[in-house]
């Protein structure tokens, strides 16, 4: 059954493509799902108490994965198939962390950000230091810590078990696909797991790591820190949200504390949407998800943002997409296309980072396409290329507690995508074409700025707006 379904998926990809423009709505939806949102093999494996038997069941189920994911090149698909065969051969003899990394490496061969292992594989069910780190432009720093390690808040980590952070980034990039910046983000939690680093040959012990660096005071430190044992129910936080101060009653302390002095992007830790006034008659729109949030349906929020723009006619607008990992781009496309006209010609500054991913990239591209030079991108590069694969589904491996995502539809935003068999059909109804999403104003987030409660992107915008309001006088 599993292999038959895999062959059917492959046949669908190579079959004579239908013309989606001639389909009625029901046929379009049915074919879209069949070609780009097809499910994994059935039946899925059962959870087994014995770890060895469970590994074998998971590895056996995973064998057709390379046929389900369409981002592989012929060469990397062959490599992935070889690794899948080796995984099945070795299953039952591997540690949990060795198994997880073998699965991650198979996905990473596609070199595609959406072909990936679920982040919780690096955050749960494996020992982890009682610290949370964040990769800033000027180094890796501890931003959250268990109370017993609060003296390490704000410390820079220069080496882990004697290896520099840049060396660790190079050595671990094999476990995630996509751009280098995206790989670093997705693998950040791995640097907090001695067992995963040991499985990768990068640490001496599965239970502790030795950190060296510089404390917030400027004094050097070296500390051997034991990891906490963490099961499947362990508490986790989204990595990009580690920039926020912790909430009352949180299990960890944070470097920053909630106060009115926080920059606007850090004032709403419990919300995915925010709308605030900025200096010099500006308007800030924070959008951290392309979809409904607990605090509001996204359509309601975007309608309120557009209404406020029309009523207040702000001198400039900031759309902050730095913490937006995606969702459904159809929920934001119309807003993005209309925003330049809604703004009545006012500059629109779009904040991006390597967390800006998937549907968030589509939204930024749609806005840039519609607004041209009126839209100014500020910050860091987005988290993917302008030619990537997405959609698809996931293989769930219940014994390893791992989810592996496969991609089925191609998105091309910097040129035409001409093959209906592979190009995601909805993009024809929501067209986007841009040459680049490189920042017009580079403003990376540094730890120095974070500690000082400054936002380099907003600082750059305010400086540009000051120049725009007071142009240099000519003699």
N, C-alpha and C positions, 0 to 999 in steps of 0.2 A: 504493500500500500504506500509506504513512504517513498520508495524509489519510483513507483508509478507516478505519484504526484509530482515529484521532481522533474521527471521527463515531460509531463504535461506542461509544467511551467516553462521549461526550455522550448518546447514546441510552440507555445504561445508567443514567446519572444521572437521566434524566427518565422512565424506564419505571415502570410500576406496581410499587411495591416489594413484595417478598415479605415474609412474616411470619417473622422468624428464630426466633421462639419455637416454631414448629411444625416446624422442620427437624430431620432426623436429623443426626448429627455430620458425616457425609461431605458432605451437601448444604450444611450451614452453612459448613464450611471452604472448599468450592469457591466458594460465592457471596461469602463474605467476601473471598477473594483477588480475585475478578473485580471486585468493586465498590469495594474500598478499597486494593488492593495491585497494581493492574494495571501492567504494564510499559510502558516507553517505546516509541516507534515502531521498527519494524525495516524495512530493515536500518540499523544505525548507520553513520555515515560512517567512511571509512577515513582513516588518518593520511597526509597528503600533504606531501612535502618542501617544496614551494613555499608560503610563508606566505599569499600572496594567494589561491591556489586553495584552501588549507586553510580560510581564513576563509569563503570562499563556501560550501564544503561544510558547515561547521558551522552557518552562518546559515540555510542552506536546510533542514537537518535540524531546526532549532529552531522553524520556523514554526508548528507546531501546539501549541506549549507552553501557550499560554493556554487551550486547550480541555482540556488534561490536568489543569491545576490548578484545583481547585474553590473555592479561597478568594477568588478575584476576585469583586467585585461586577459587575453588568452594565456599569457605567460604567468601572471600572478594567480589566475584560477588554477592552473596546473600546480603551482607551488602550494596553494591552499589545500588542494586535494591531497597532495603528498603529506602535508602536516596533519590533515584530518585522518588519514590512514595511520600515521604514526601515533596519533592520539588514541585511536581505537586499540592499537597494538599495546600501548603502554598503560592504558586505563586500568585502574585497580592497583597500580604500584606507585602512583604519584601522591605527593602531599596535596592538600586542598589548594594551597597557593601555587604549586607547580601546575596543577590542572587549570586554574584560573588564568595564569599567564599564557599557557599554551593556547587556550581558547582566544584570549585577547590578541595574540600574535596572528592567529588565522584571520581574524577580522581586519587587523591593521594592514594586511597585505593588499587589501583593496585600495589603500591610500585615499580613503573617502571618509569624511567626517561622520556621515550617518551610518556607515557600516562599522558597528562598534559594540563593545561590551557595555552593559549597564554600569553606571558609576557606582552603584551600591556594592558591586563586586570588590571594589577597593576600599569601601568604607565600613562594611559589615562582615561578620563571620570570619574575621581575621584580627589578630592583635593590632592595636593602634595606639600611638602615643597619646597621652592626655593633653595634647596641644593641637591647635589648628593654625595652619600657616597660609600665607597668601603671597603669590608671586607678583611683586610690584616691579616697575620698570627699573628700579635701582636695587633690587635684591629680594631674597626670600625672608619674610619676617613672620614672627609669631603674633597673631592678632587676637586669638582666644586661647585660654588655658584653664585647666582645672585649678581650683583655688589653691591647692598645694604648690602649684608652679606659677603663681601669679607674678613672681619676681622676673619671670622670663617674658612677660608681655612687652612687646615692642622690640624684642631682641632680634637681631639679624642672624640668620644661620648661614655660615660660610662653608662648612663641611658637615657631612653625615657619614659616620664611620670612616673618616679620613678621605672621603671623596668630595670634590667640589660640586656645587650645585649644577654648574654647567656640564660637568662630566656625567652627573646623574641624569640630566635632561637628555644628553646624547645617547646614553646607554638604555634609557627606558622608552625612547621614541618608537621602538619596534612594537610597542603594545598599544598604539593608537594610530589612527589614520588622519589624513587631512593636513592642514598647514601646521608648521612647527609651533606657532603660538597656540593653536587649538589643542595640539597634543599635550603641551605643557599644562594647559588648564585641566584637561580631562584626567591627567595622570598625577595631579597635585597630591591627592590623598595617598598615592602609592608611596610618596616620600615620608609619610607618617607611619608606615607599616613595616616593622622590621621583618616580619615573616615573608611579605611579598618581596622586599628588597633582597632577603637572603635567597629566596627561590630564584631570583634573577641573577644571583652571584654577586650582589652588590653590598651585602651586609654580613657580618660575622655570626649574628645570633638572630633567632626568630622572636626573641622576647624583649629586646632592648636595643637602643641606638645611642651612639655617642655624638652629641652635637657640639660644634665649636663655632664661635662667632663673636659678636659684640653686643653687649647689653644696651638697653636704651640710654643708660648713663654714659656710655662710651667705653666702659671697662670690658676687657676681653673675658670670655668664659669658656669653660669646657664642662659638659654635664652628661653623665650616663643616665638615661631615662628609661625606666621599665615601661613596657606597653601594657595597656589594659586589654584583658580578654573580652571580645565583643561577639555576641551571637547575632542571629538573624533579626532579632527585635531591637538591636542597638539603636539609640537615637542618632540621627544624622541631620545635617543642615546642608542646603544647597551651597555649593562652594562659592559662588559669586556673592551670596548674601552674608558671607563671613565679614565683609566690610562693615556691616551694620554693628552697632553696639548690641550686646545681648539684652534679652528681655528680663523682666523681674521673675525670679525663680528659676532661671536657666541653670543647667548643670555646669556651666563654665563662666569664667569672668572674661571681659573683653578689655582691650586697650582703651577704646573710646567709650564714653558714657553718654547716655541720652541727655541732650540739653538744647537750648535754643541756639547755641553757637554752632551746631552742626551745619555743614553745607547742605543745600537743599536736597541733594540726591541721597542723603543719609537720614532724612527726617521722618521717613515713613516705613519703618522696618516691617510692619505687619501688612502693608498694602503693596499691590503690584501696580497700581495706577496712582498718579498724583498730579495735581494741578495747582500751581502757585505763582504768585507775582514775583518778578525779578526786578533788580534795580534798573532805573532809567526806562521805566514803562515796558519792561519785557514780560514775557509769559513763559513759564516752565511747564512742559508736559512730560511726565515720567511714564514710560510704557515698558513694563518689565515682562509682559506676556502677550502673545497674540491669541487671546481667547478670554472667556469670562473668568472673573476673579471672585473670591469670596465677598469682596466689598462691593462689587458692582458687575453687571453684564458689561462687556466691552462696548457694545453699541451705545449703551446709555452714557458711558464715560466719554466716548468720542463725540457724541452729540453735544454733551455739555461743554467739551473743549472747543468745538466749532462755534457754539453759541457764544461762548465767552470771547472768542477772537472777534467775531462779528460785532459784539457789543462794545468791547474795549478798544479795538483796533490797536493792538500792541505795536510798539516800535520795532520789536524783533521777537522771534519765537525760538525757544529751545525745545527740541524733541529728543529726549534722552532714551536711547536704545542700548545703553552699555550693558545692562543686566538682562537683556531680553534674549533668551535662548530659543525662541520660536513659538510654534503653535500652529495656528491656521491663518495663512496669509489672506484668505478671502474675508476675514473679519476686519482687516485694516486697509485693504487695497483701495477702496473708494475714498476713505479719509485721506490717505496719502496722496492720491491723484488730485484731490480737490484742494488740499491744503495751500498750495501756492496762490490759488485764486482767493481762497477764504482769507488768507493773510493780506490780501490787497497789496501785494508787492513788497511787503516787509520781509527782511532777511529771515531765513529759516536755517537755524543751526542744528544739525543732527549729530548727536554725540554717539560714537561707536567705540567698541572695544573687541577683543578677541572672544568675549562672551556673546557678542551679537551674532546670532547663528540662525540658520534655516529660514523660517518664515519671517524672522526679523530682518534678515538680509534682503528678502524679497520686498519687504515694506520700505526699507531704506532705498533700494534700487528704484521702486515705483515712484517714490517721492523725488529722487534725483532726476529721473527720466521726465517727470512732469514739470519740475521747477527749474531745471538747468542751473544757471549761475545764481539764481535766487537762493538755491539750496547749497549750504556750505557744510561739509563734513568735518567734524572736529574730534580729535582724540587719537585712537589707535586703529589699526586695520581690523576689519571684521573677521569673524572666525572661520571663514571658508572662502574658497575660490568662487568665481562667478560661473563656473561650469562644474556642477556637482550632481550627485545622485541622492535621492531621498525617497519618500513614500515607503512601500514595502510592509514589513511586519517583523516578528520576533520569534526566535526559538527560545523557549523557556526550559532551562535545565534545572529541575527541582532539587536534585541531589547536591549539585554544586551551588545552588542558590544563585544562578547566573542567568541573565537574559542577554541574548545576542541578537542584535538588530541587523536585518538585511535591507538593502535598498533596491528599488525597482524602477523608479522613474527619473529621467534625466532632466535637469534644469540648466538652461544656458541663458545667461543674462547679458553677456557681452557680445553676442552674435546670434545668428539664426540657429535654431535646432530643427532639423529638417526631416528626421526619421520618425514617423508616427508610431513605429513599433517600440521606440525607446523614450521619446520625448514626452514628458508628462502633459497630458492633453489639456488640463485646466489652464496651463500657461497660455494657451491660445485665446482663452476667454479673459485672462488677466495678463495682458502682455507687458513686458518690461524689457528695455534695452538701454544699457549704459556701457560706456567705455571702461569705467573704473569706479571703484568705491574707495580708492586710496584717500586718506584724510587730506583735505585742503589746508587744514591747520593741524599740525601734529601737537598733541598735548597729552602725552602718556601720564598715567597716574603713578606718581612716585610715593615712596613711603614718607619722605620728608614733607610732601604736601599733605598727605593723609594725616600725619601726626599733627600738623599745624592747622588742621580743619580747613584746608583750602581745597578747591577743586580746580586743577590746572585747565580743564576744558572751559569752565565758566570764566575763569580769569582771562583766558585768551579771547573769549567772546566779548567780555566787557571792555577789554583793551581795544578790540577792533571797533566796537560800537562807539567808543570815545573818539577814535580817529575819524569815524564816519560822520559824527556830529560836528566835529571841529576840524575840518580839512585844513591842511597847511595852506597858508596864504601865499600867494605868489606876488613878488614885488611889482 
